[in-house]
Amino acid sequence: MIELNRTFLGRLSEQLSELIEQQSAEVFKRAGLIIPVKSSSLMAAVARLGPASVADLGRALDRSHQLIQQKIPKLVTLGLVTRQPDPEDQRVNLIAITERGCEQLALLDSLDGEFERAYAEMERDAGPVFDGIKRAIQSLQTRPLLERMDI
C-alpha cells in the first residue's frame, strides 16, 4: 500500500468513511436494520421534519438536492418512507416516514449507546477523531485551502 501524505488528506478521510460504512453495515445487518447506512441521517431528518420536501431535507442535512433525490426511491422500495405530492404545490413531493420507518429508527436509536461506546474505545486508541474532524471542517470553511497556499 502506498503511504499517503497530507496532500492526500481527502483520500485518507474517504478511506475512513468507507471503513465506517462497511463496518456499520455489518452492525446494521446483525441488528436487523434495513436502513442503508448512508441513509441513516436522511431517515432521522424525515422523522424529525415530518412530511418534508427533498429541498428541505437537503438544507437540513447540508446535502445536495440531487443526492437526497437519489436516496429516496430505495427508501420507498424498502417501505421506510412515502412520497406524496404536496397539496399546496403539485410540483413538489413530500417525503414522510412510515410505521416501518419509525420502527427501524427506534431500532437504530437503541444502538446509540453501543456506537458511542465503540467510537469512544476507538478514540482511546486513535485520539479525538470526531472532534478533530469537526474542527478541520470548520477551519476549512472559515479559510479554504487556496487562501492558505502561495499559489
C-alpha positions in Angstrom: 0.0 0.0 0.0 1.3 3.5 -0.9 1.7 5.7 2.1 -0.2 8.9 1.8 1.0 12.3 2.9 -1.1 15.4 3.8 -1.6 16.2 0.1 -4.0 13.2 0.1 -5.9 14.0 3.2 -9.2 13.8 1.3 -8.4 10.3 0.2 -7.5 9.3 3.7 -10.7 10.7 5.1 -12.6 8.9 2.3 -11.0 5.7 3.3 -12.1 6.2 7.0 -15.6 6.9 5.8 -15.7 3.8 3.6 -14.4 1.7 6.5 -17.0 3.1 8.9 -19.7 2.4 6.3 -18.6 -1.2 5.7 -18.4 -2.0 9.4 -21.6 -0.2 10.2 -23.4 -2.2 7.5 -22.3 -5.4 9.4 -23.7 -4.0 12.7 -27.0 -2.9 10.9 -27.4 -6.4 9.4 -26.8 -8.2 12.7 -29.2 -5.8 14.5 -32.0 -6.4 11.8 -31.7 -2.9 10.4 -32.7 -2.5 6.7 -31.9 1.2 6.6 -29.0 1.8 4.2 -26.1 3.1 6.3 -25.6 6.1 4.2 -29.3 7.0 4.5 -29.4 6.9 8.3 -29.2 10.7 8.8 -31.8 11.2 6.0 -34.2 8.9 7.8 -33.7 10.8 11.0 -34.3 14.1 9.2 -37.5 12.8 7.6 -38.7 11.7 11.1 -37.8 15.0 12.7 -39.2 17.3 10.0 -42.3 15.4 9.3 -43.5 15.4 5.7 -40.8 17.4 4.0 -39.7 18.3 0.5 -36.4 17.0 -0.9 -35.1 20.6 -0.8 -36.0 21.0 2.9 -34.3 17.7 3.7 -31.2 18.7 1.7 -31.0 22.0 3.6 -31.4 20.3 6.9 -28.6 17.8 6.2 -26.4 20.3 4.3 -26.5 17.9 1.3 -27.4 18.5 -2.4 -31.0 18.2 -3.6 -29.7 15.6 -6.2 -28.1 13.4 -3.5 -31.3 13.3 -1.4 -33.4 12.7 -4.5 -31.2 9.7 -5.4 -31.7 8.1 -2.0 -35.5 8.4 -1.8 -36.5 5.6 -4.2 -34.6 3.0 -2.3 -36.2 4.1 1.0 -39.7 4.0 -0.7 -39.0 0.5 -2.0 -37.9 -0.7 1.5 -41.2 0.7 2.8 -39.4 3.2 5.1 -40.8 6.4 3.6 -43.6 7.5 1.3 -43.5 10.1 -1.4 -46.7 12.1 -2.0 -47.4 15.3 -4.0 -47.6 18.4 -1.8 -51.3 19.5 -1.8 -50.2 23.1 -2.0 -47.7 22.7 -4.8 -48.1 19.6 -7.1 -44.6 20.1 -8.5 -43.2 19.2 -5.0 -43.2 15.8 -3.4 -43.3 15.4 0.3 -41.4 12.7 2.0 -42.9 11.1 5.1 -41.8 8.3 7.4 -43.8 5.1 7.5 -44.6 3.0 10.6 -41.9 0.6 9.4 -39.5 3.5 9.1 -40.3 4.6 12.7 -39.7 1.0 13.9 -36.4 0.9 12.1 -35.3 4.3 13.5 -36.3 3.1 17.0 -34.0 0.1 16.5 -31.2 2.3 15.2 -31.7 4.6 18.2 -31.4 1.6 20.5 -27.8 1.2 19.2 -26.7 4.7 20.1 -25.1 3.6 23.3 -23.2 0.8 21.6 -22.0 3.1 18.8 -20.9 5.7 21.4 -19.0 3.0 23.4 -17.3 1.6 20.3 -16.3 5.0 19.0 -15.1 6.1 22.4 -12.9 2.9 22.5 -11.6 3.7 19.0 -10.8 7.2 20.1 -8.8 5.9 23.1 -6.7 4.1 20.5 -6.6 6.8 17.9 -7.1 10.1 19.6 -10.1 12.5 19.4 -11.2 11.7 15.8 -14.7 13.1 15.9 -13.8 16.5 17.4 -10.8 16.7 15.1 -12.8 16.1 12.0 -15.4 18.7 13.1 -12.6 21.3 13.8 -11.0 20.5 10.4 -14.3 21.1 8.6 -14.8 24.4 10.5 -11.3 25.5 9.8 -11.6 24.9 6.0 -15.0 26.5 5.9 -13.5 29.6 7.6 -10.3 29.7 5.5 -10.2 27.5 2.4 -7.0 25.7 1.2 -6.5 28.3 -1.6 -6.2 31.1 0.9 -3.6 29.0 2.9 -1.4 28.4 -0.1 1.0 30.6 -2.0 -0.4 29.8 -5.5 
